[in-house]
Amino acid sequence: MTAVQLVIRQPGQHQKRTISVDIDQDDTVECLERKLSDQLGISADFNVIFGGKRLDSKQLIKDLQLGFASYLTVTVKEKPVQEEGYEVVERVEEQDTQLPRTSSSFYVFCKKCDTLNTAKLRAYCNECSSSSILFINEPKEAADIINKGRVRVNCLDCEKETTCKFVFKCNQCNDETVFLFHISRNRTSSECLICGEVEDTVFILPCQHVSCVQCMSAYMEQAMKQWLLVYRKELGFSLACPMVDCNAVIADPHHFYLLGREGYRNFQSKSAEKFLEMQEGSVYCPHPECNAGFSVQEDRTISDSEADYVLCPECSRKFCVKCRNRGPCICHIEDQSVKLVKALSKPCPTCRVPTERNGGCAHMRCLNCGFEWCFLCEAEWGDGCQWDHWFD
């Protein structure tokens, strides 16, 4: 038998009771109500509430996936309780027999488990974090869950109408983690646009192009190695859809956790480094164990007759901002090669990183920021460039 924690509430009273009721493996909400009535020694009808909705009497308790800190709210039924509400826990399909839940619709990368896992959705009062809530308006789409403040609830604890706070918990370890909303079950049996296979779990971008998780992970890894990420002002660096000529991108950087925790840290570090390279007057520390990015301020510079040294605010080591050598300045050694680079290259119009044209057409793609530009015009690539001087 398993013990379930219940919070008993009497309408119109501020006091509440917490009790524990033992249930069997296949007990339903109806069985729980009957045992609660016997344990309290009263004859009453109850409303059992969890995740913002009143539970159906046929709901199996085990399918709620209650954690060790989870509890059910029970109120004495004096008037009908709103039955409509977003199902935080999926309904069990009723056929000749009660079927167990197959799999979750929600996917997360759990840092504790260090892997992609399914998750359960929990809803709480945004004011007091109580789970004793009833939805006023239910979520209509994933964006209502991701974006704060869209869903409102009545909280039975603080007795307020307020917004709902949604939390995703790993099905394996019960830790809170981040929802990867691009990943979902393949309900439409769509083929992966990369390998052509039909997989159970897929990665769906805003353009609705579908890839299997394995192919998308490999695509991410290759894009990181070649730095094929694109820059979007509202998102930072992200990855474009693998479909040719599709401009959709991954809308949340947490999806780069598909590369693992170390791969995600590498993505963060490389993105910050590339962003700093796009900012005038910004540098990053050349020492690999530091690699801090910062803007050069006058009070951080060190006067020297031969070099422009700056002091890193994180590790307090100095380096030349021009050559960024970890040891003594080598600008005088690099002068000739710098002159050659300037003669053979032009700066990207967006991030100013020197770009060399070693043959081919005038259509350039910056490896640093992904901006596409014309080597001759030194401006964004357009139809005029293509028809006037594509191969000049």
C-alpha positions in Angstrom: 0.0 0.0 0.0 1.0 3.6 -0.6 0.3 6.7 1.6 -1.2 9.7 -0.1 -1.0 13.2 1.5 -4.3 15.1 1.6 -5.1 18.7 2.5 -8.7 18.9 3.8 -10.5 22.2 3.3 -13.9 23.3 4.5 -15.5 26.1 2.4 -15.7 29.4 4.3 -13.1 28.3 6.9 -9.4 29.4 6.8 -8.1 26.4 8.8 -7.0 23.3 6.9 -6.0 19.7 8.0 -3.4 17.5 6.5 -3.8 13.8 6.8 -2.4 10.7 5.2 -4.6 8.0 3.6 -3.3 4.5 2.6 -4.3 3.4 -0.9 -3.9 0.3 -3.0 -2.0 0.1 -6.3 -5.2 0.4 -8.5 -7.3 2.7 -6.3 -9.3 5.4 -8.1 -10.4 8.8 -6.8 -13.7 7.2 -5.9 -11.9 4.6 -3.7 -9.9 7.4 -2.1 -13.0 9.4 -1.2 -14.6 6.3 0.3 -11.5 5.6 2.5 -11.3 9.3 3.5 -14.9 9.3 4.6 -14.3 6.2 6.7 -11.1 7.7 8.2 -12.8 11.0 9.1 -15.9 9.2 10.3 -18.2 11.5 8.3 -20.7 11.0 5.5 -20.0 13.7 2.9 -19.2 14.2 -0.7 -15.8 15.5 -1.6 -14.0 17.3 -4.4 -10.5 16.0 -5.0 -8.5 18.7 -6.7 -5.0 18.4 -8.4 -3.2 20.5 -11.0 -6.0 23.1 -11.2 -8.9 20.7 -11.9 -11.4 18.5 -10.1 -10.4 14.9 -10.6 -12.9 12.4 -12.2 -14.0 9.7 -9.9 -12.6 7.0 -12.2 -9.2 8.6 -12.3 -6.5 6.1 -11.2 -4.4 7.7 -8.4 -1.1 6.0 -9.7 -1.5 7.8 -13.0 -1.2 11.2 -11.3 2.5 10.4 -10.8 2.5 12.0 -7.3 6.0 12.7 -6.0 7.0 12.4 -2.3 6.2 16.1 -1.8 3.0 16.2 -3.8 -0.4 16.3 -2.2 -4.1 16.4 -3.2 -6.5 19.1 -2.1 -9.9 17.9 -0.8 -12.9 20.1 -0.2 -16.3 19.3 1.2 -18.7 19.5 -1.8 -21.3 22.1 -1.0 -21.7 23.5 -4.5 -20.6 22.4 -8.0 -17.0 22.9 -8.8 -16.0 24.1 -12.2 -15.2 20.9 -14.2 -13.6 22.6 -17.1 -9.9 23.0 -17.0 -6.7 22.2 -18.7 -5.6 18.7 -18.0 -2.2 19.0 -16.5 -2.2 15.2 -16.2 -3.5 13.4 -19.3 -6.8 11.5 -18.9 -6.7 7.8 -18.8 -8.5 6.3 -21.9 -11.6 4.3 -20.9 -12.2 1.1 -22.9 -13.1 -2.3 -21.6 -10.3 -2.1 -19.1 -8.4 0.9 -17.7 -5.2 1.3 -19.8 -2.0 2.7 -18.2 -0.5 6.0 -19.6 1.8 5.3 -22.5 4.1 8.2 -22.4 4.3 11.9 -21.6 3.7 14.7 -24.1 6.4 16.9 -22.4 10.1 16.5 -22.8 12.9 18.1 -20.8 16.7 17.8 -20.5 17.2 16.8 -16.9 20.6 18.0 -15.5 20.5 15.5 -12.7 19.9 12.5 -15.0 22.0 14.2 -17.7 19.7 13.0 -20.4 16.5 13.8 -22.4 13.5 12.6 -20.4 9.8 12.9 -20.4 8.2 15.2 -17.8 5.0 15.8 -15.9 3.5 19.3 -15.7 2.5 20.8 -12.4 0.6 24.0 -11.7 0.9 26.4 -8.7 -0.3 29.7 -7.4 2.1 32.4 -8.5 1.6 34.2 -5.1 2.1 31.5 -2.5 3.2 28.5 -4.6 0.2 26.4 -3.4 -1.1 23.7 -5.7 -4.6 24.1 -4.2 -5.8 26.1 -7.3 -8.7 26.1 -9.8 -8.2 27.4 -13.3 -10.2 30.5 -14.4 -9.0 30.3 -18.0 -7.3 27.2 -19.3 -4.2 27.2 -21.5 -5.0 26.9 -25.2 -1.4 26.3 -26.5 2.1 25.7 -25.3 2.9 29.4 -25.4 0.3 29.9 -22.6 2.4 27.7 -20.4 5.8 29.0 -21.4 4.9 32.7 -21.2 4.2 33.9 -17.6 0.9 35.6 -16.7 -1.4 34.2 -19.4 -3.3 31.8 -17.3 -5.3 32.9 -14.2 -6.4 30.8 -11.2 -8.3 31.0 -8.0 -6.0 30.0 -5.1 -7.7 28.2 -2.2 -4.8 28.9 0.1 -4.2 32.7 -0.2 -7.8 33.1 -1.5 -6.8 35.3 -4.4 -7.4 35.5 -8.1 -3.9 35.4 -9.5 -1.7 34.0 -12.3 -0.6 30.4 -12.5 3.0 29.2 -12.3 3.8 26.1 -14.4 6.6 23.7 -13.4 8.0 20.7 -15.3 9.3 17.8 -13.3 11.5 15.0 -14.6 9.6 11.7 -14.6 12.7 9.8 -13.5 14.0 11.9 -10.6 11.2 14.4 -10.0 13.6 17.4 -10.2 12.3 20.7 -11.7 13.8 21.4 -15.1 13.2 23.4 -18.4 10.6 22.4 -20.9 12.0 21.7 -24.4 8.9 22.7 -26.3 10.3 21.9 -29.8 10.4 18.2 -28.9 7.2 16.2 -28.8 5.6 12.9 -29.6 5.2 12.2 -33.4 1.4 12.1 -33.3 1.1 12.6 -37.1 3.7 9.9 -38.0 5.8 12.6 -39.9 9.0 11.6 -41.6 12.3 13.1 -40.6 13.3 15.6 -43.3 17.0 14.5 -42.8 16.9 10.7 -42.7 13.3 10.0 -43.9 12.5 7.7 -41.0 9.4 7.9 -38.8 10.4 8.1 -35.1 8.3 8.3 -32.0 9.9 11.5 -30.7 10.6 14.4 -33.0 12.0 17.9 -33.1 9.4 20.4 -34.6 10.5 24.0 -35.4 8.1 27.0 -35.7 8.0 26.3 -39.5 6.5 22.9 -38.7 9.4 21.1 -40.4 10.0 17.8 -38.6 13.3 16.1 -37.8 14.0 13.1 -35.5 15.9 14.0 -32.3 19.0 11.9 -33.4 19.3 13.8 -36.7 18.7 17.2 -35.1 21.4 16.4 -32.4 23.9 15.5 -35.1 22.9 18.6 -37.1 23.5 20.8 -34.0 26.9 19.1 -33.4 28.1 19.7 -37.0 26.8 23.3 -36.9 28.8 24.0 -33.7 32.0 22.5 -35.2 31.7 24.7 -38.4 29.9 27.6 -36.5 26.9 27.7 -38.9 24.7 29.3 -36.3 22.8 32.5 -37.3 22.4 35.6 -35.2 18.9 36.9 -34.3 18.6 40.1 -32.3 15.8 38.8 -30.2 17.4 35.4 -29.5 21.1 35.7 -29.9 22.8 32.9 -31.8 20.6 30.0 -32.9 20.4 27.3 -35.4 18.4 27.6 -38.7 16.0 24.9 -39.9 17.8 22.1 -41.8 15.3 22.6 -44.7 17.0 24.5 -47.6 16.0 28.2 -47.8 13.9 28.0 -44.6 14.6 30.9 -42.2 13.0 29.4 -39.1 15.3 29.0 -36.1 15.3 27.2 -32.7 13.4 29.6 -30.5 14.9 28.6 -27.1 18.7 28.0 -26.6 17.9 25.4 -23.9 17.4 23.0 -26.8 21.2 22.9 -27.2 21.2 20.7 -24.2 20.7 17.9 -26.7 24.5 18.2 -27.1 24.9 17.3 -23.4 25.8 19.6 -20.5 29.4 20.1 -21.7 28.1 20.8 -25.3 25.6 23.3 -23.9 28.4 25.1 -22.0 30.5 25.1 -25.2 27.5 26.7 -27.0 27.1 29.4 -24.4 30.8 30.2 -24.3 31.2 30.3 -28.1 28.1 32.4 -28.5 29.3 34.9 -26.0 32.7 35.0 -27.7 31.2 35.5 -31.1 28.8 38.2 -29.8 31.7 40.1 -28.2 33.6 40.0 -31.5 30.6 41.8 -33.0 30.7 44.6 -30.4 33.1 47.5 -30.9 35.5 47.9 -28.0 34.9 44.5 -26.5 37.4 41.7 -25.9 37.5 38.3 -24.2 40.3 37.0 -22.0 42.6 34.7 -24.0 43.3 32.4 -21.0 41.2 29.3 -21.6 40.4 28.7 -17.9 38.9 32.2 -17.8 37.7 33.3 -21.2 35.7 36.2 -19.7 34.3 38.8 -22.0 34.3 42.5 -21.2 34.4 46.0 -22.6 37.7 47.7 -22.5 37.6 50.6 -20.0 40.3 53.2 -19.4 40.8 52.2 -15.8 41.6 48.6 -16.9 44.4 49.6 -19.3 48.1 49.4 -18.5 50.5 51.9 -20.0 53.3 50.3 -21.9 55.6 51.7 -24.6 55.3 48.6 -26.8 51.8 47.2 -26.3 48.2 48.1 -25.3 47.8 45.9 -22.2 44.5 45.5 -20.4 43.7 43.8 -17.1 41.1 41.1 -17.1 38.4 41.9 -14.4 37.9 38.2 -13.7 41.3 36.6 -13.4 43.4 39.9 -13.0 45.9 38.8 -15.7 47.1 41.2 -18.3 47.3 40.7 -22.1 47.6 42.9 -25.2 44.2 43.8 -26.7 45.7 43.8 -30.2 47.4 40.4 -30.5 45.7 38.8 -27.4 48.7 36.7 -26.8 48.7 35.0 -23.3 52.4 36.0 -22.8 54.3 39.0 -23.9 53.0 41.1 -26.8 53.8 39.8 -30.2 52.3 42.6 -32.3 55.7 43.4 -33.8 56.0 39.8 -35.1 52.5 39.8 -36.5 52.7 43.1 -38.3 53.6 41.6 -41.7 50.9 39.0 -41.5 48.3 41.6 -40.4 49.2 43.7 -43.4 48.7 40.7 -45.7 45.3 39.9 -44.1 44.1 43.4 -44.6 45.2 43.4 -48.2 43.4 40.1 -49.0 40.3 40.5 -46.9 37.4 42.8 -46.1 35.5 43.2 -42.8 32.0 41.7 -42.5 29.5 44.6 -42.6 27.8 43.3 -39.4 30.5 42.1 -37.1 33.6 43.5 -38.7 35.5 40.2 -38.7 38.1 40.1 -41.5 36.8 37.8 -44.3 39.1 36.6 -47.1 37.8 35.7 -50.6 40.0 33.0 -52.0 38.0 32.3 -55.2 34.5 31.7 -56.3 31.7 34.3 -56.5 31.2 37.5 -54.6 28.5 36.1 -52.4 30.0 35.8 -48.8 28.7 34.2 -45.7 30.4 35.4 -42.5 31.5 32.4 -40.4 31.3 34.5 -37.3 27.8 35.9 -37.4 26.2 34.2 -40.4 25.5 37.5 -42.3 25.3 37.1 -46.1 27.0 40.0 -47.9 28.6 41.1 -51.2 32.4 41.2 -51.2 32.4 44.0 -53.8 29.6 46.2 -52.4 30.4 45.4 -48.8 26.7 45.4 -48.1 23.9 42.8 -47.6 23.7 40.4 -50.6 20.7 41.1 -52.9 19.3 40.5 -56.3 21.2 43.4 -57.7 24.5 41.9 -56.6 23.6 38.6 -58.2 22.6 40.0 -61.6 25.3 42.7 -61.8 28.5 41.3 -60.5 28.0 37.8 -59.1 31.3 36.4 -60.4 33.4 39.6 -60.7 
